[in-house]
Amino acid sequence: MLGQHDLIVMDTVETKTLSHPLAVGLLNHWQEALSQGRLLRREDIPCRALARQLPFLLLYQPLENGADWLYRVAGTALRARFGVDLTGRRLSDVVIPEQVRDRSAIWNGLLRERRFHLRKGRVDSAEHEHIEIEIVHLPIEGSRGEGWILVGLFFDGSEMYDGRQGALRAK
């Protein structure tokens, strides 16, 4: 079952580098915590250092031992840009089973190995043709010490988002 996202096609490939300033900032913040011997914690996420990234973040809680995932938070910029709020939904309600298995395998590996995963590509849909994106997948600690996944999804114009119903500031 595809759910509400059956008209959105995301085509991405793994990458070793990022160019979007908000993606780079998110990764740097995560790496700083790791250099201190710990993962970011869920409680660390709403902070001044990540204020500009918050609208572009997705927070996933594992279900069924990491076979499925719950969207705990979907950033306001993503909701505004793509027209859907995923908060409280299961990944399996939104994407096809093969994608659930693929993402689960990647995310469970990130949690085991305490490493990040980067992707670049594009999103195409009826309303948004060819949006270039960069995605940062990060393992973090949930409220009780369990592993969660934090994803930053950044696109052209993200750095101009001002937080009002998807409004972009003028350059």
DSSP file (Angstrom, degrees, kcal/mol; ACC not computed):
  #  RESIDUE AA STRUCTURE BP1 BP2  ACC     N-H-->O    O-->H-N    N-H-->O    O-->H-N    TCO  KAPPA ALPHA  PHI   PSI    X-CA   Y-CA   Z-CA
    1    1 A M              0   0    0      0, 0.0     0, 0.0     0, 0.0     0, 0.0   0.000 360.0 360.0 360.0 126.5    0.0    0.0    0.0
    2    2 A L    >   -     0   0    0      1,-0.2     3,-0.8    94,-0.1     2,-0.1   0.792 360.0-166.1 -85.3 -29.4    1.5    3.3   -1.1
    3    3 A G  G >   -     0   0    0      1,-0.2     3,-0.9     2,-0.1    -1,-0.2  -0.443  57.3 -26.4  75.8-152.3   -0.7    5.7    1.0
    4    4 A Q  G 3  S+     0   0    0      1,-0.2     3,-0.4    89,-0.2    -1,-0.2   0.603 129.6  65.7 -77.1 -11.6   -0.7    9.4    0.2
    5    5 A H  G X   +     0   0    0     -3,-0.8     3,-1.7    89,-0.3    -1,-0.2   0.194  61.3 112.0 -97.1  18.5    2.8    9.6   -1.3
    6    6 A D  T <  S+     0   0    0     -3,-0.9    -1,-0.2     1,-0.3    -2,-0.1   0.655  77.7  52.5 -69.5 -11.2    2.1    7.4   -4.3
    7    7 A L  T 3  S+     0   0    0     -3,-0.4     2,-0.5     2,-0.0   119,-0.4   0.422  92.9  85.7 -99.7   0.6    2.6   10.5   -6.6
    8    8 A I    <   -     0   0    0     -3,-1.7     2,-0.5   117,-0.2   117,-0.2  -0.897  59.6-167.2-104.7 125.6    5.9   11.5   -5.2
    9    9 A V  E     -A  124   0A   0    115,-3.2   115,-2.7    -2,-0.5     2,-0.6  -0.956   1.2-165.5-115.1 122.1    9.0    9.8   -6.6
   10   10 A M  E     -A  123   0A   0     -2,-0.5     2,-0.6   113,-0.2   113,-0.2  -0.935   4.6-175.0-109.4 122.0   12.3   10.1   -4.8
   11   11 A D  E     +A  122   0A   0    111,-2.8   111,-2.2    -2,-0.6     2,-0.3  -0.932  20.7 155.0-119.3 105.5   15.4    9.2   -6.8
   12   12 A T  E     -A  121   0A   0     -2,-0.6     2,-0.3   109,-0.2   109,-0.2  -0.893  26.5-158.9-132.4 159.7   18.5    9.3   -4.7
   13   13 A V  E     -A  120   0A   0    107,-2.7   107,-2.4    -2,-0.3     2,-0.1  -0.962  35.4 -96.6-132.6 152.5   22.0    7.8   -4.6
   14   14 A E  E     -A  119   0A   0     -2,-0.3     2,-0.3   105,-0.2   105,-0.3  -0.399  45.9-174.2 -65.4 145.4   24.4    7.4   -1.7
   15   15 A T        -     0   0    0    103,-2.0   103,-0.5    -2,-0.1     3,-0.0  -0.924  31.7-147.8-137.7 162.2   27.1   10.2   -1.6
   16   16 A K  S    S+     0   0    0     -2,-0.3     2,-0.3   101,-0.1    -1,-0.1   0.542  81.8  53.1-103.3 -13.3   30.2   10.9    0.4
   17   17 A T        -     0   0    0    101,-0.1     2,-0.3     0, 0.0    -1,-0.0  -0.892  60.6-156.2-129.0 154.7   29.9   14.7    0.3
   18   18 A L        +     0   0    0     -2,-0.3   102,-0.1     1,-0.1   116,-0.0  -0.934  11.8 176.6-123.1 149.6   27.3   17.4    1.0
   19   19 A S        +     0   0    0     -2,-0.3    -1,-0.1     5,-0.0   115,-0.0   0.568  52.9  99.6-122.7 -21.8   27.0   20.9   -0.4
   20   20 A H     >  -     0   0    0      1,-0.1     4,-2.5   134,-0.1     3,-0.3  -0.533  69.4-139.5 -71.1 127.1   23.8   22.2    1.1
   21   21 A P  H  > S+     0   0    0      0, 0.0     4,-2.2     0, 0.0    -1,-0.1   0.838 100.7  49.8 -59.7 -34.9   24.8   24.5    4.1
   22   22 A L  H  > S+     0   0    0      2,-0.2     4,-2.0     1,-0.2     5,-0.1   0.873 111.2  49.1 -71.8 -35.5   22.0   23.2    6.3
   23   23 A A  H  > S+     0   0    0     -3,-0.3     4,-2.4     2,-0.2     5,-0.2   0.924 112.0  48.7 -66.1 -44.5   22.8   19.6    5.6
   24   24 A V  H  X S+     0   0    0     -4,-2.5     4,-2.6     1,-0.2    -2,-0.2   0.914 110.8  51.4 -61.0 -43.5   26.5   20.3    6.4
   25   25 A G  H  X S+     0   0    0     -4,-2.2     4,-2.1    -5,-0.2    -1,-0.2   0.892 109.7  49.1 -62.0 -41.2   25.5   22.0    9.6
   26   26 A L  H  X S+     0   0    0     -4,-2.0     4,-2.2     2,-0.2    -2,-0.2   0.940 112.8  46.8 -63.8 -47.6   23.4   19.1   10.8
   27   27 A L  H  X S+     0   0    0     -4,-2.4     4,-2.7     1,-0.2    -2,-0.2   0.913 111.5  51.5 -61.8 -43.0   26.1   16.6   10.1
   28   28 A N  H  X S+     0   0    0     -4,-2.6     4,-2.0     1,-0.2    -1,-0.2   0.903 109.0  50.8 -61.2 -41.4   28.7   18.7   11.8
   29   29 A H  H  X S+     0   0    0     -4,-2.1     4,-1.6     2,-0.2    -1,-0.2   0.918 112.1  46.8 -63.0 -43.8   26.5   19.1   14.9
   30   30 A W  H  X S+     0   0    0     -4,-2.2     4,-2.2     1,-0.2    -2,-0.2   0.918 111.6  51.1 -63.2 -44.1   26.0   15.3   15.1
   31   31 A Q  H  X S+     0   0    0     -4,-2.7     4,-2.4     1,-0.2    -1,-0.2   0.838 104.5  58.0 -65.1 -32.5   29.7   14.6   14.6
   32   32 A E  H  X S+     0   0    0     -4,-2.0     4,-0.7     2,-0.2    -1,-0.2   0.928 107.9  46.1 -62.6 -44.6   30.6   17.0   17.4
   33   33 A A  H ><>S+     0   0    0     -4,-1.6     5,-1.7     1,-0.2     3,-1.0   0.921 112.0  51.6 -62.6 -43.1   28.5   15.0   19.8
   34   34 A L  H ><5S+     0   0    0     -4,-2.2     3,-2.1     1,-0.3    -2,-0.2   0.873 102.9  58.3 -62.8 -36.9   30.0   11.8   18.5
   35   35 A S  H 3<5S+     0   0    0     -4,-2.4    -1,-0.3     1,-0.3    -2,-0.2   0.720 101.9  56.5 -66.0 -18.9   33.5   13.2   19.1
   36   36 A Q  T <<5S-     0   0    0     -3,-1.0    -1,-0.3    -4,-0.7    -2,-0.2   0.274 127.8-101.3 -93.1   9.2   32.5   13.6   22.7
   37   37 A G  T < 5S+     0   0    0     -3,-2.1     2,-0.3     1,-0.2    -3,-0.2   0.674  89.7  85.6  85.6  18.6   31.8    9.9   22.9
   38   38 A R  S   <S-     0   0    0     -5,-1.7    -2,-0.3     3,-0.0    -1,-0.2  -0.976  71.0-116.0-146.2 159.3   28.0   10.0   22.6
   39   39 A L        -     0   0    0     -2,-0.3   101,-0.1     1,-0.1    -8,-0.1  -0.576  47.9 -91.7 -83.3 157.0   25.2   10.1   20.1
   40   40 A L        -     0   0    0     99,-0.4   101,-2.8    -2,-0.2     2,-0.3  -0.403  45.3-135.0 -58.3 147.7   22.9   13.1   20.0
   41   41 A R  B >>  -b  141   0A   0     99,-0.2     3,-1.8     1,-0.1     4,-0.6  -0.789  18.0-114.3-106.1 154.7   19.9   12.5   22.2
   42   42 A R  G >4 S+     0   0    0     99,-2.6     3,-1.3    -2,-0.3   100,-0.1   0.882 119.2  57.0 -51.9 -40.1   16.3   13.3   21.2
   43   43 A E  G 34 S+     0   0    0      1,-0.2    -1,-0.3    98,-0.2    99,-0.1   0.707 100.0  60.1 -66.4 -19.9   16.3   16.0   23.9
   44   44 A D  G <4 S+     0   0    0     -3,-1.8    -1,-0.2     1,-0.2    -2,-0.2   0.635  85.3  82.2 -80.0 -14.8   19.3   17.7   22.2
   45   45 A I  S << S+     0   0    0     -3,-1.3     2,-1.8    -4,-0.6     5,-0.2   0.941  76.6  62.0 -68.2 -52.9   17.5   18.3   19.0
   46   46 A P  S    S+     0   0    0      0, 0.0     2,-0.3     0, 0.0    -1,-0.2  -0.549  82.2 128.2 -75.1  94.3   15.5   21.4   19.6
   47   47 A C  S >  S-     0   0    0     -2,-1.8     3,-1.0     1,-0.1     4,-0.3  -0.942  73.8-106.3-143.4 162.9   18.5   23.7   20.2
   48   48 A R  G >  S+     0   0    0     -2,-0.3     3,-1.4     1,-0.3     4,-0.3   0.876 116.1  60.0 -58.0 -39.9   19.9   27.0   19.0
   49   49 A A  G 3  S+     0   0    0      1,-0.3    -1,-0.3     2,-0.1     3,-0.2   0.778 114.6  35.4 -62.6 -26.1   22.6   25.3   17.0
   50   50 A L  G X> S+     0   0    0     -3,-1.0     4,-1.8    -5,-0.2     3,-0.8   0.209  81.4 115.3-110.6  14.3   20.0   23.4   14.9
   51   51 A A  T <4 S+     0   0    0     -3,-1.4    -1,-0.1    -4,-0.3    -2,-0.1   0.873  79.5  46.4 -55.0 -41.8   17.3   26.2   14.8
   52   52 A R  T 34 S+     0   0    0     -4,-0.3    -1,-0.3     1,-0.2    -2,-0.1   0.764 114.2  48.9 -74.1 -23.7   17.6   26.6   11.0
   53   53 A Q  T X4 S+     0   0    0     -3,-0.8     3,-2.7     1,-0.2    -1,-0.2   0.749  86.1  87.8 -85.3 -24.8   17.5   22.9   10.4
   54   54 A L  G >< S+     0   0    0     -4,-1.8     3,-1.6     1,-0.3    -1,-0.2   0.819  82.8  55.9 -48.8 -43.7   14.5   22.0   12.6
   55   55 A P  G 3  S+     0   0    0      0, 0.0    23,-1.4     0, 0.0    22,-1.0   0.648 109.4  49.4 -65.8 -10.4   11.8   22.7    9.8
   56   56 A F  G <  S+     0   0    0     -3,-2.7    97,-2.6    21,-0.2     2,-0.3   0.198  90.5 107.6-111.6  13.5   13.6   20.1    7.6
   57   57 A L  E <   -C  152   0A   0     -3,-1.6    18,-2.4    95,-0.2     2,-0.4  -0.714  45.5-166.2-102.1 146.3   13.9   17.3   10.1
   58   58 A L  E     -CD 151  74A   0     93,-2.9    93,-3.0    -2,-0.3     2,-0.5  -0.990   9.5-157.5-122.1 134.9   12.1   13.9   10.3
   59   59 A L  E     -CD 150  73A   0     14,-2.2    13,-3.1    -2,-0.4    14,-1.3  -0.968   8.9-165.4-118.9 124.5   12.4   11.9   13.5
   60   60 A Y  E     -CD 149  71A   0     89,-3.1    89,-2.2    -2,-0.5    11,-0.2  -0.913   8.1-160.6-115.5 132.7   11.7    8.1   13.3
   61   61 A Q  E     - D   0  70A   0      9,-2.3     9,-3.0    -2,-0.4    87,-0.1  -0.930  29.7-115.8-106.7 132.6   11.1    5.7   16.2
   62   62 A P  E     - D   0  69A   0      0, 0.0     2,-0.3     0, 0.0     7,-0.3  -0.407  30.3-169.0 -70.6 143.8   11.6    2.0   15.5
   63   63 A L  E >>> + D   0  68A   0      5,-3.1     5,-1.8     1,-0.2     4,-1.1  -0.912  66.3  15.5-123.2 154.3    8.7   -0.4   15.6
   64   64 A E  G >45S-     0   0    0     -2,-0.3     3,-1.0     1,-0.3    -1,-0.2   0.901 136.4 -52.3  50.4  49.5    8.7   -4.2   15.6
   65   65 A N  G 345S-     0   0    0      1,-0.2    -1,-0.3    -3,-0.2    -2,-0.0   0.842 110.9 -47.6  56.2  37.6   12.5   -4.3   16.4
   66   66 A G  G <45S+     0   0    0     -3,-0.7    -1,-0.2     2,-0.3    -2,-0.2   0.605 111.5 114.8  83.5  12.1   13.3   -2.0   13.5
   67   67 A A  T <<5S+     0   0    0     -4,-1.1     2,-0.3    -3,-1.0    -3,-0.2   0.723  87.9  14.7 -83.0 -22.3   11.2   -3.7   10.8
   68   68 A D  E   <S-D   63   0A   0     -5,-1.8    -5,-3.1    36,-0.1     2,-0.3  -0.901  75.5-141.7-142.6 169.5    9.0   -0.6   10.6
   69   69 A W  E     -D   62   0A   0     -2,-0.3    22,-3.1    -7,-0.3     2,-0.5  -0.985   5.7-138.2-141.6 145.9    9.3    3.0   11.8
   70   70 A L  E     -DE  61  90A   0     -9,-3.0    -9,-2.3    -2,-0.3     2,-1.0  -0.906  21.7-128.9-105.4 128.4    7.0    5.6   13.2
   71   71 A Y  E     +D   60   0A   0     18,-3.0    17,-3.9    -2,-0.5    18,-0.3  -0.668  32.6 173.8 -72.3 105.2    7.2    9.2   12.0
   72   72 A R  E     +     0   0A   0    -13,-3.1     2,-0.4    -2,-1.0    -1,-0.2   0.853  67.6  11.4 -82.1 -36.7    7.5   11.0   15.4
   73   73 A V  E     -D   59   0A   0    -14,-1.3   -14,-2.2    -3,-0.2     2,-0.4  -0.999  57.6-170.7-143.3 137.4    8.1   14.4   14.0
   74   74 A A  E     -D   58   0A   0     -2,-0.4   -16,-0.2   -16,-0.2    13,-0.1  -0.982  35.0-116.7-127.3 120.0    7.9   15.9   10.5
   75   75 A G     >  -     0   0    0    -18,-2.4     4,-2.2    -2,-0.4     3,-0.2  -0.090  16.7-120.4 -58.8 151.3    9.3   19.4   10.1
   76   76 A T  H  > S+     0   0    0      1,-0.2     4,-2.5     2,-0.2     5,-0.2   0.829 111.1  54.9 -63.3 -35.1    7.1   22.3    9.1
   77   77 A A  H  > S+     0   0    0    -22,-1.0     4,-2.5     2,-0.2    -1,-0.2   0.881 109.4  48.0 -67.5 -36.4    9.0   23.1    5.9
   78   78 A L  H  > S+     0   0    0    -23,-1.4     4,-2.5    -3,-0.2     6,-0.4   0.910 112.2  48.8 -69.9 -41.8    8.6   19.5    4.7
   79   79 A R  H  X S+     0   0    0     -4,-2.2     4,-1.5   -24,-0.3     5,-0.4   0.921 115.4  45.1 -61.8 -43.0    4.9   19.5    5.4
   80   80 A A  H  < S+     0   0    0     -4,-2.5    -2,-0.2     2,-0.2    -1,-0.2   0.916 116.1  45.3 -67.9 -42.8    4.5   22.8    3.6
   81   81 A R  H  < S+     0   0    0     -4,-2.5    -2,-0.2     1,-0.2    -1,-0.2   0.890 125.3  29.4 -69.7 -40.6    6.7   21.9    0.6
   82   82 A F  H  < S-     0   0    0     -4,-2.5    -1,-0.2     2,-0.2    -2,-0.2   0.479 100.4-126.8-105.5  -3.7    5.2   18.4    0.0
   83   83 A G  S  < S+     0   0    0     -4,-1.5     2,-0.3    -5,-0.3    -3,-0.2   0.695  72.8  93.8  74.8  21.1    1.6   19.0    1.4
   84   84 A V        -     0   0    0     -5,-0.4     2,-0.7    -6,-0.4    -2,-0.2  -0.997  61.3-142.7-147.1 141.2    1.4   16.2    3.8
   85   85 A D        -     0   0    0     -2,-0.3    -9,-0.0     1,-0.1   -10,-0.0  -0.916  15.3-178.3-102.7 115.8    2.0   15.7    7.6
   86   86 A L    >   +     0   0    0     -2,-0.7     3,-2.5     2,-0.1   -15,-0.3   0.519  35.5 131.5 -90.8  -6.8    3.5   12.3    8.3
   87   87 A T  T 3  S+     0   0    0      1,-0.3   -15,-0.2   -13,-0.1     3,-0.1  -0.222  77.5  13.0 -53.1 128.2    3.6   12.8   12.0
   88   88 A G  T 3  S+     0   0    0    -17,-3.9    -1,-0.3     1,-0.3     2,-0.2   0.388 102.3 116.0  87.1  -2.9    2.2    9.7   13.8
   89   89 A R    <   -     0   0    0     -3,-2.5   -18,-3.0   -18,-0.3    -1,-0.3  -0.625  65.7-116.1 -97.3 158.5    2.1    7.5   10.7
   90   90 A R  B >   -E   70   0A   0    -20,-0.2     3,-1.3    -2,-0.2     4,-0.4  -0.668  17.7-127.3 -88.3 146.3    4.0    4.3   10.0
   91   91 A L  G >> S+     0   0    0    -22,-3.1     4,-2.3    -2,-0.3     3,-1.8   0.893 111.2  60.1 -56.6 -40.2    6.6    4.2    7.3
   92   92 A S  G 34 S+     0   0    0    -23,-0.3    -1,-0.3     1,-0.3     8,-0.1   0.661  99.4  57.0 -66.5 -15.9    4.8    1.1    6.0
   93   93 A D  G <4 S+     0   0    0     -3,-1.3    -1,-0.3     1,-0.1   -89,-0.2   0.583 115.4  36.5 -84.5 -10.9    1.7    3.1    5.5
   94   94 A V  T <4 S+     0   0    0     -3,-1.8   -89,-0.3    -4,-0.4     2,-0.3   0.753 116.0  38.0-114.5 -35.6    3.5    5.6    3.2
   95   95 A V  S  < S-     0   0    0     -4,-2.3    -1,-0.1     1,-0.1   -89,-0.1  -0.799  88.4 -89.2-122.1 163.4    6.0    3.7    1.1
   96   96 A I    >>  -     0   0    0     -2,-0.3     4,-1.8     1,-0.1     3,-0.8  -0.287  43.0-106.8 -68.9 154.9    6.1    0.3   -0.6
   97   97 A P  H 3> S+     0   0    0      0, 0.0     4,-2.5     0, 0.0     5,-0.2   0.832 118.0  57.8 -53.6 -38.3    7.3   -2.7    1.3
   98   98 A E  H 3> S+     0   0    0      1,-0.2     4,-2.5     2,-0.2     5,-0.1   0.905 107.7  47.4 -60.5 -41.0   10.6   -2.9   -0.6
   99   99 A Q  H <> S+     0   0    0     -3,-0.8     4,-2.8     2,-0.2     5,-0.3   0.864 109.4  53.5 -69.3 -35.3   11.5    0.7    0.5
  100  100 A V  H  X S+     0   0    0     -4,-1.8     4,-2.6     2,-0.2    -2,-0.2   0.943 111.7  45.7 -61.5 -46.8   10.5   -0.1    4.1
  101  101 A R  H  X S+     0   0    0     -4,-2.5     4,-2.3     2,-0.2    -2,-0.2   0.919 114.1  48.5 -62.1 -44.5   12.9   -3.1    4.0
  102  102 A D  H  X S+     0   0    0     -4,-2.5     4,-2.2     2,-0.2    -2,-0.2   0.945 115.0  43.2 -62.7 -49.0   15.7   -1.1    2.4
  103  103 A R  H  X S+     0   0    0     -4,-2.8     4,-3.4     1,-0.2     5,-0.3   0.907 112.8  53.2 -64.6 -41.1   15.4    1.9    4.8
  104  104 A S  H  X S+     0   0    0     -4,-2.6     4,-2.8    -5,-0.3     5,-0.3   0.913 108.7  49.8 -60.7 -42.3   15.1   -0.4    7.8
  105  105 A A  H  X S+     0   0    0     -4,-2.3     4,-1.7    -5,-0.2    -1,-0.2   0.930 114.9  43.9 -62.1 -45.1   18.3   -2.3    6.8
  106  106 A I  H  X S+     0   0    0     -4,-2.2     4,-2.2     2,-0.2    -2,-0.2   0.959 116.7  45.7 -63.5 -50.9   20.2    1.0    6.4
  107  107 A W  H  X S+     0   0    0     -4,-3.4     4,-2.2     1,-0.2    -2,-0.2   0.882 111.2  51.1 -65.7 -39.5   18.8    2.6    9.6
  108  108 A N  H  X S+     0   0    0     -4,-2.8     4,-2.1    -5,-0.3    -1,-0.2   0.883 110.5  51.1 -64.6 -36.2   19.4   -0.5   11.7
  109  109 A G  H  X S+     0   0    0     -4,-1.7     4,-2.6    -5,-0.3    -2,-0.2   0.896 107.8  52.1 -64.7 -40.8   23.0   -0.6   10.4
  110  110 A L  H  X>S+     0   0    0     -4,-2.2     4,-1.6     1,-0.2     5,-1.0   0.909 110.2  48.9 -61.5 -41.9   23.5    3.1   11.3
  111  111 A L  H  <5S+     0   0    0     -4,-2.2    -1,-0.2     2,-0.2    -2,-0.2   0.907 114.1  45.2 -65.6 -41.8   22.3    2.4   14.9
  112  112 A R  H  <5S+     0   0    0     -4,-2.1    -2,-0.2     1,-0.2    -1,-0.2   0.913 123.8  33.6 -65.7 -42.8   24.6   -0.6   15.3
  113  113 A E  H  <5S-     0   0    0     -4,-2.6    -2,-0.2    -5,-0.2    -1,-0.2   0.495  97.5-131.1 -97.5  -5.1   27.6    1.1   13.8
  114  114 A R  T  <5 +     0   0    0     -4,-1.6     2,-0.3     1,-0.2    -3,-0.2   0.935  63.0 129.6  53.0  51.4   27.0    4.7   15.0
  115  115 A R      < -     0   0    0     -5,-1.0    -1,-0.2    -6,-0.1     2,-0.2  -0.845  54.3-118.3-129.5 167.1   27.6    6.1   11.6
  116  116 A F        -     0   0    0     -2,-0.3     2,-0.4    22,-0.1    22,-0.2  -0.574  14.5-149.0-101.9 167.7   25.8    8.5    9.2
  117  117 A H  E     - F   0 137A   0     20,-1.9    20,-3.0    -2,-0.2     2,-0.4  -0.993  11.3-162.6-139.5 129.0   24.4    7.9    5.7
  118  118 A L  E     - F   0 136A   0   -103,-0.5  -103,-2.0    -2,-0.4     2,-0.3  -0.899   8.1-179.6-117.9 142.1   24.2   10.6    3.1
  119  119 A R  E     -AF  14 135A   0     16,-2.3    16,-2.9    -2,-0.4     2,-0.3  -0.983   7.7-168.1-138.1 149.9   22.1   10.7   -0.1
  120  120 A K  E     +AF  13 134A   0   -107,-2.4  -107,-2.7    -2,-0.3     2,-0.3  -0.953  35.6  94.8-130.3 153.0   21.7   13.1   -3.0
  121  121 A G  E     -AF  12 133A   0     12,-2.0    12,-2.5    -2,-0.3     2,-0.3  -0.950  57.9 -73.1 168.0-142.7   19.1   13.2   -5.7
  122  122 A R  E     -AF  11 132A   0   -111,-2.2  -111,-2.8    -2,-0.3     2,-0.4  -0.975  17.8-138.4-149.6 160.6   15.7   14.6   -6.6
  123  123 A V  E     -AF  10 131A   0      8,-2.0     8,-2.8    -2,-0.3     2,-0.4  -0.980  19.2-171.7-119.8 134.2   12.0   14.5   -5.9
  124  124 A D  E     +A    9   0A   0   -115,-2.7  -115,-3.2    -2,-0.4     2,-0.3  -0.986  16.5 148.5-124.4 138.4    9.5   14.6   -8.6
  125  125 A S        -     0   0    0      3,-1.4  -117,-0.2    -2,-0.4     5,-0.1  -0.935  60.7 -91.1-153.1 175.9    5.7   14.9   -8.2
  126  126 A A  S    S+     0   0    0   -119,-0.4     3,-0.2    -2,-0.3  -118,-0.1   0.867 127.8  32.0 -60.2 -35.9    2.7   16.4   -9.9
  127  127 A E  S    S+     0   0    0      1,-0.2     2,-0.5   -45,-0.1    -1,-0.2   0.735 123.8  43.1 -95.0 -24.4    3.2   19.6   -8.0
  128  128 A H  S    S-     0   0    0    -46,-0.1    -3,-1.4     3,-0.0     2,-0.5  -0.871  71.0-164.2-129.5  97.5    7.0   19.7   -7.6
  129  129 A E        -     0   0    0     -2,-0.5    -5,-0.2    -5,-0.2    -3,-0.1  -0.710  66.7 -15.9 -87.7 127.9    9.0   18.8  -10.6
  130  130 A H        -     0   0    0     -2,-0.5     2,-0.6     1,-0.2    -1,-0.2   0.929  69.5-178.7  50.9  69.2   12.6   17.9  -10.1
  131  131 A I  E     -F  123   0A   0     -8,-2.8    -8,-2.0    -3,-0.4     2,-0.3  -0.882  25.0-133.0 -93.8 119.4   13.5   19.3   -6.7
  132  132 A E  E     -F  122   0A   0     -2,-0.6    24,-1.2   -10,-0.2     2,-0.3  -0.555  33.1-174.6 -71.9 134.4   17.2   18.7   -5.9
  133  133 A I  E     -FG 121 155A   0    -12,-2.5   -12,-2.0    -2,-0.3     2,-0.4  -0.929  25.8-159.8-133.2 154.9   17.6   17.2   -2.4
  134  134 A E  E     -FG 120 154A   0     20,-2.5    20,-2.9    -2,-0.3     2,-0.4  -0.997  17.6-161.8-128.3 135.9   20.3   16.2    0.0
  135  135 A I  E     -FG 119 153A   0    -16,-2.9   -16,-2.3    -2,-0.4     2,-0.5  -0.971   7.7-164.2-125.8 132.2   19.4   13.8    2.8
  136  136 A V  E     -FG 118 152A   0     16,-2.4    16,-2.3    -2,-0.4     2,-0.5  -0.970   6.3-164.5-114.9 119.6   21.3   13.2    6.1
  137  137 A H  E     +FG 117 151A   0    -20,-3.0   -20,-1.9    -2,-0.5    14,-0.2  -0.922  15.5 177.0-106.0 124.3   20.5   10.0    8.0
  138  138 A L  E     - G   0 150A   0     12,-2.8    12,-3.2    -2,-0.5     2,-0.3  -0.987  27.6-132.5-132.8 133.3   21.7   10.0   11.6
  139  139 A P  E     + G   0 149A   0      0, 0.0   -99,-0.4     0, 0.0     2,-0.3  -0.665  35.5 170.5 -78.2 138.8   21.4    7.6   14.5
  140  140 A I  E     - G   0 148A   0      8,-2.5     8,-2.7    -2,-0.3     2,-0.5  -0.876  36.3 -97.5-137.5 171.8   20.4    9.2   17.8
  141  141 A E  E     -bG  41 147A   0   -101,-2.8   -99,-2.6    -2,-0.3     6,-0.2  -0.810  35.0-140.3 -93.6 132.6   19.3    8.2   21.2
  142  142 A G    >   -     0   0    0      4,-4.7     3,-1.7    -2,-0.5   -99,-0.1  -0.105  41.0 -80.2 -76.3-175.7   15.6    8.2   22.0
  143  143 A S  T 3  S+     0   0    0      1,-0.3    -1,-0.1     2,-0.1    -2,-0.0   0.772 131.7  38.5 -61.7 -28.5   14.1    9.3   25.3
  144  144 A R  T 3  S-     0   0    0      2,-0.1    -1,-0.3     3,-0.0     3,-0.1   0.093 126.4 -91.6-110.7  21.8   14.8    6.0   27.1
  145  145 A G  S <  S+     0   0    0     -3,-1.7    -2,-0.1     1,-0.3     2,-0.1   0.394  84.7 133.6  87.7  -4.4   18.2    5.4   25.5
  146  146 A E        -     0   0    0     -5,-0.1    -4,-4.7     1,-0.1     2,-0.4  -0.382  64.4 -94.2 -76.4 160.0   16.9    3.3   22.5
  147  147 A G  E     + G   0 141A   0     -6,-0.2     2,-0.3    -3,-0.1    -6,-0.2  -0.608  46.6 172.1 -81.1 129.7   18.1    4.0   19.0
  148  148 A W  E     - G   0 140A   0     -8,-2.7    -8,-2.5    -2,-0.4     2,-0.4  -0.764  27.4-121.2-121.6 171.6   16.1    6.4   16.8
  149  149 A I  E     -CG  60 139A   0    -89,-2.2   -89,-3.1    -2,-0.3     2,-0.5  -0.974  15.3-162.0-121.3 131.6   16.8    7.9   13.4
  150  150 A L  E     -CG  59 138A   0    -12,-3.2   -12,-2.8    -2,-0.4     2,-0.5  -0.949  11.7-170.4-108.7 127.8   17.0   11.6   12.6
  151  151 A V  E     -CG  58 137A   0    -93,-3.0   -93,-2.9    -2,-0.5     2,-0.5  -0.977  10.3-161.8-122.5 129.3   16.8   12.6    9.0
  152  152 A G  E     -CG  57 136A   0    -16,-2.3   -16,-2.4    -2,-0.5     2,-0.6  -0.951   6.8-169.1-106.0 125.7   17.4   16.0    7.5
  153  153 A L  E     - G   0 135A   0    -97,-2.6     2,-0.4    -2,-0.5   -18,-0.2  -0.947  11.2-179.3-118.6 110.4   15.9   16.5    4.0
  154  154 A F  E     + G   0 134A   0    -20,-2.9   -20,-2.5    -2,-0.6     2,-0.3  -0.875   2.3 178.3-117.0 142.1   17.2   19.7    2.4
  155  155 A F  E >   - G   0 133A   0     -2,-0.4     3,-2.7   -22,-0.2     4,-0.3  -0.847  45.2 -61.0-136.3 169.2   16.3   21.1   -1.0
  156  156 A D  T 3  S+     0   0    0    -24,-1.2    -1,-0.1     1,-0.3  -136,-0.0  -0.282 125.7  20.4 -51.8 129.2   17.0   24.1   -3.2
  157  157 A G  T >  S+     0   0    0     -3,-0.0     3,-2.0     4,-0.0     4,-0.4   0.363  84.4 123.1  91.0  -5.6   15.8   27.2   -1.3
  158  158 A S  G X   +     0   0    0     -3,-2.7     3,-1.8     1,-0.3    -2,-0.1   0.881  69.9  59.4 -56.3 -39.3   15.8   25.5    2.2
  159  159 A E  G 3  S+     0   0    0     -4,-0.3    -1,-0.3     1,-0.3    -3,-0.1   0.634 102.7  55.1 -67.1 -10.6   18.1   28.1    3.5
  160  160 A M  G <  S+     0   0    0     -3,-2.0     9,-3.3     8,-0.0    -1,-0.3   0.468  77.2 121.2 -98.2  -4.1   15.5   30.8    2.6
  161  161 A Y  B <   -H  168   0B   0     -3,-1.8     7,-0.2    -4,-0.4     6,-0.1  -0.384  39.6-173.0 -64.4 131.9   12.6   29.1    4.6
  162  162 A D        -     0   0    0      5,-2.0    -1,-0.1     2,-0.1     6,-0.1   0.357  43.4-108.9-111.7   6.3   11.3   31.5    7.2
  163  163 A G  S    S+     0   0    0      4,-0.4     2,-0.8     1,-0.2     5,-0.1   0.452  79.5 120.3  89.0  -0.6    8.9   29.2    9.1
  164  164 A R  S >  S-     0   0    0      3,-0.3     3,-2.7     1,-0.1    -1,-0.2  -0.827  97.4 -53.0-105.2  98.9    5.6   30.6    7.9
  165  165 A Q  T 3  S-     0   0    0     -2,-0.8    -1,-0.1     1,-0.3   -88,-0.1   0.810 111.5 -48.6  44.7  41.7    3.5   28.0    6.0
  166  166 A G  T 3  S+     0   0    0      1,-0.2    -1,-0.3     0, 0.0     2,-0.1   0.591  92.8 160.5  81.6   9.3    6.3   27.2    3.7
  167  167 A A    <   -     0   0    0     -3,-2.7    -5,-2.0    -6,-0.1     2,-0.5  -0.387  28.7-147.8 -67.4 141.1    7.1   30.8    2.8
  168  168 A L  B     -H  161   0B   0     -7,-0.2    -7,-0.2    -6,-0.1     2,-0.1  -0.929  15.7-123.5-109.3 134.5   10.5   31.5    1.4
  169  169 A R        -     0   0    0     -9,-3.3     2,-0.2    -2,-0.5    -9,-0.0  -0.399  31.2-105.3 -70.9 150.6   12.3   34.8    2.1
  170  170 A A              0   0    0      1,-0.1    -1,-0.1    -2,-0.1     0, 0.0  -0.492 360.0 360.0 -71.6 147.5   13.4   36.9   -0.8
  171  171 A K              0   0    0     -2,-0.2    -1,-0.1    -3,-0.1    -2,-0.0   0.502 360.0 360.0 -67.1 360.0   17.1   36.8   -1.5
